[in-house]
């Protein structure tokens, strides 16, 4: 299996349980790795792969329109998009809030899922 990765994508998202987190979006860093069909490399055809530009646009659009209480829920939502809509056989995501606590650079979650 071949993989595509997107590292340290910065997005603005409404995520969190505290009142201050419900009022304004926060900057998140998302790193995503997902499996793609081997046919993409074999055929040298963009139509045989998952386009990372489309994935990035879709994630930004979804996060702009939704609020998530937990990073875990946000991660599962993005993984669902990748598995169900983009057809990725395997996905790993890391999501981090930046500078959310004094003396801590990033706090986040990492989730990995594969199609059953």
matplotlib code that plots the C-alpha trace (Angstrom):
import matplotlib.pyplot as plt

x = [0.0, 1.2, 0.6, 0.0, 0.8, -0.2, 1.9, 1.2, -1.8, -3.0, -6.8, -9.2, -11.8, -14.5, -13.5, -13.7, -16.0, -15.1, -17.1, -14.0, -13.6, -17.3, -17.0, -14.0, -12.2, -8.8, -5.8, -5.2, -2.4, -3.5, -1.3, -2.9, -1.5, -3.8, -3.4, -4.0, -4.4, -1.1, -2.6, -1.8, 1.9, 1.7, -0.5, 0.9, -2.7, -4.2, -7.6, -6.2, -5.3, -6.8, -6.1, -4.5, -5.7, -9.3, -8.8, -7.4, -10.2, -12.8, -11.4, -11.1, -14.7, -16.1, -14.2, -15.4, -19.1, -19.1, -18.4, -16.8, -16.6, -13.6, -10.6, -11.3, -14.7, -13.2, -10.6, -13.2, -15.2, -12.2, -11.3, -14.9, -14.6, -11.4, -12.6, -16.2, -16.1, -12.5, -12.1, -8.9, -8.2, -6.2, -6.0, -3.9, -4.6, -2.9, -4.7, -3.2, -4.3, -1.5, -0.5, -3.7, -1.9, 0.9, 4.3, 2.8, 3.4, 0.8, -1.9, -3.7, -4.8, -3.7, -6.1, -5.6, -8.3, -8.6, -11.6, -13.0]
y = [0.0, 3.5, 6.5, 10.2, 12.4, 16.0, 17.4, 20.2, 21.6, 24.7, 25.1, 27.3, 25.2, 25.5, 22.8, 22.6, 22.4, 25.7, 28.9, 30.7, 27.8, 28.1, 31.8, 31.9, 29.4, 28.0, 27.2, 23.4, 21.5, 18.4, 15.7, 13.1, 9.9, 7.8, 4.8, 5.1, 2.5, 1.1, 1.8, 5.5, 5.0, 2.1, 4.0, 7.5, 8.8, 11.4, 9.7, 6.6, 8.3, 10.5, 14.1, 15.8, 19.2, 18.0, 16.4, 19.7, 21.8, 19.4, 19.3, 23.1, 23.4, 20.9, 22.4, 25.9, 24.7, 22.5, 22.6, 19.6, 19.3, 16.9, 16.5, 12.8, 13.4, 15.7, 13.1, 10.3, 12.6, 13.3, 9.6, 8.8, 11.2, 9.6, 6.0, 6.4, 9.3, 9.3, 5.5, 5.4, 1.9, 3.2, 6.5, 8.0, 11.5, 13.7, 16.8, 19.3, 22.5, 25.0, 26.9, 26.0, 25.7, 27.7, 25.9, 23.4, 23.8, 21.3, 19.1, 16.6, 13.2, 10.6, 8.1, 5.3, 3.3, 0.9, -0.3, -3.5]
z = [0.0, -0.8, 1.5, 1.1, 4.1, 5.0, 7.8, 10.2, 8.3, 10.2, 10.4, 12.3, 14.1, 16.7, 19.2, 23.0, 26.0, 27.7, 27.1, 25.6, 23.1, 22.0, 21.2, 18.9, 16.6, 17.6, 15.5, 15.2, 13.6, 11.8, 10.4, 8.3, 6.6, 4.4, 2.2, -1.6, -4.3, -5.7, -9.2, -8.8, -9.0, -11.5, -13.9, -13.3, -13.3, -10.9, -11.3, -9.5, -6.3, -3.5, -4.3, -1.3, -2.4, -2.4, 1.1, 2.5, 1.1, 2.4, 5.9, 6.1, 4.8, 7.3, 10.3, 9.3, 9.5, 12.6, 16.4, 18.1, 21.9, 21.7, 19.5, 19.6, 17.9, 15.4, 14.6, 14.1, 11.9, 9.6, 9.5, 8.6, 5.6, 4.5, 4.8, 3.6, 1.1, -0.2, -0.1, 1.8, 3.2, 6.2, 8.0, 10.8, 12.1, 14.7, 15.9, 18.3, 20.0, 20.0, 23.1, 24.9, 28.3, 29.8, 29.3, 26.9, 23.2, 21.9, 23.3, 21.1, 20.0, 17.6, 16.0, 13.5, 11.7, 8.8, 6.8, 8.2]

ax = plt.figure().add_subplot(projection="3d")
ax.plot(x, y, z, "-o")
ax.set_aspect("equal")
plt.show()
